[in-house]
Structures are given as C-alpha cells and as structure tokens.
C-alpha cells in the first residue's frame, strides 16, 4: 500500500455559538461533505454527532494523507456565513481538530 492511499482521521467541529447564529449551517455542512465525498477519492465521513460536553457538532472524517484540509476549509467557507477556523493543539496521537467558529 503506498503512502498516498493511507487515510487518517480528523474532526471537523462547529461551535455552539456559530450554530446559534446560523442554525442552517449544520445541514449545509452535511451537504457539502456529501458532495466532497463524491469529488475526492478516499474522503469519507465516518460519523456526525453532537458533543454534549462542548455543545459542538462534530464530523469524524477520513482523509487521504496527501489531502490538504486547508483546501476543504476554504471551499466550505465559501458556502457558509463568515467564520474563522481554529486548529487547537492536540496531544500525541490525538485526532486533529478543525474548529469553525464565529469571526468575533
């Protein structure tokens, strides 16, 4: 198996504050990720759930190791209201997180 075909998991998170301001974005992101799956071989959404502790919506995604998540985020940003992306530091082998939040 070559390195390009190896997938890794990321978390795409949408904050409670952003959802409160733009409730329709949860469905918009579901649709965007479904379309992205059709367009990008190797990209899949494992699971979508509400993280009750943080109030965030979370999408666990498998992405090919050669895929740039920043490209996915830029394309997504064109489909939703203004936002900012954060990538909190994670410890060791924890799943990388990409958080979408209100710009303020």
C-alpha positions, 0 to 999 in steps of 0.5 A: 500500500503506498503512502498516498492511499493511507487515510487518517482521521480528523474532526471537523467541529462547529461551535455552539455559538456559530450554530446559534447564529446560523442554525442552517449551517449544520445541514449545509455542512452535511451537504457539502461533505456529501458532495466532497465525498463524491469529488475526492477519492478516499474522503469519507465521513465516518460519523456526525454527532453532537458533543454534549460536553462542548455543545459542538457538532462534530464530523469524524472524517477520513482523509487521504494523507496527501489531502490538504484540509486547508483546501476543504476549509476554504471551499466550505467557507465559501458556502457558509456565513463568515467564520474563522477556523481554529486548529487547537493543539492536540496531544500525541496521537490525538485526532486533529481538530478543525474548529469553525467558529464565529469571526468575533 
